[in-house]
Amino acid sequence: MYRPKNTQERILHRLKIAQGHLKKVLKMMENNSYCIDIIHQSQAVQRALAEADALVLENHLKTCVVDHIKKGETETSIKEIMNVIKKNK
């Protein structure tokens, strides 16, 4: 089984999984597959993207946010993250 080593590899791995699921959704639509099956596959795409987003955010917190705090730019990071959260709702 493939085990990504670093954060970038983990993010790319998740995105490739999402891409694979999306290709399957498109193929299912073209083949007029059962609607519920298409929805399940679409949900798999969304889960994979959500996991990728979580990894990107975790990386951002561990790197960029830490750098901003060290530079005294805490408000910048807070605003950025709040904007991301607000867009999710």
C-alpha positions in Angstrom: 0.0 0.0 0.0 1.2 3.5 -0.9 2.1 5.7 2.1 2.8 9.3 1.2 5.8 10.6 3.1 5.5 14.4 3.3 2.6 16.9 3.4 2.8 17.7 -0.3 2.7 14.0 -1.2 -0.2 13.5 1.1 -2.1 16.4 -0.5 -1.4 15.3 -4.0 -2.4 11.7 -3.1 -5.8 13.0 -1.8 -6.3 15.1 -4.9 -5.5 12.2 -7.2 -8.1 10.1 -5.3 -10.7 12.9 -5.8 -9.7 13.0 -9.5 -10.2 9.3 -9.9 -13.6 9.4 -8.2 -14.7 12.4 -10.4 -13.7 10.5 -13.5 -15.9 7.6 -12.3 -18.8 10.0 -11.7 -18.4 11.4 -15.3 -18.3 7.9 -16.7 -21.3 6.9 -14.7 -23.3 9.9 -16.0 -22.3 9.1 -19.6 -23.5 5.5 -19.1 -26.8 6.6 -17.4 -25.9 4.7 -14.2 -28.3 4.5 -11.3 -28.7 7.9 -9.7 -28.1 6.8 -6.2 -24.8 5.1 -7.2 -23.7 8.4 -8.9 -24.5 10.3 -5.7 -22.4 7.9 -3.7 -19.5 8.3 -6.0 -20.0 12.1 -6.0 -19.9 12.1 -2.2 -16.6 10.2 -2.4 -15.2 13.1 -4.5 -16.4 15.6 -1.9 -14.9 13.6 1.0 -11.5 13.3 -0.8 -11.5 17.1 -1.5 -12.4 17.9 2.1 -9.5 15.7 3.3 -7.2 17.5 0.9 -8.4 20.9 2.2 -7.8 19.8 5.8 -4.3 18.8 4.9 -3.6 22.1 3.2 -5.1 24.0 6.2 -3.0 22.0 8.6 0.1 22.7 6.6 -0.8 26.4 6.5 -1.2 26.6 10.2 2.1 24.8 10.8 4.1 27.0 8.4 2.6 30.3 7.3 0.6 31.1 10.4 3.7 30.3 12.6 5.7 32.7 10.4 3.1 35.4 10.7 3.0 35.1 14.5 6.8 35.3 14.7 6.7 38.5 12.6 3.9 40.0 14.7 1.3 39.6 11.9 -1.2 37.5 13.8 -4.2 39.5 12.6 -3.3 38.8 9.0 -3.5 35.0 9.6 -6.7 35.3 11.6 -8.4 37.2 8.9 -7.2 34.7 6.2 -8.5 31.7 8.1 -11.8 33.4 9.0 -12.3 34.2 5.3 -11.8 30.5 4.5 -14.3 29.5 7.2 -16.9 32.0 6.1 -16.7 30.8 2.5 -17.4 27.3 3.7 -20.8 28.2 5.1 
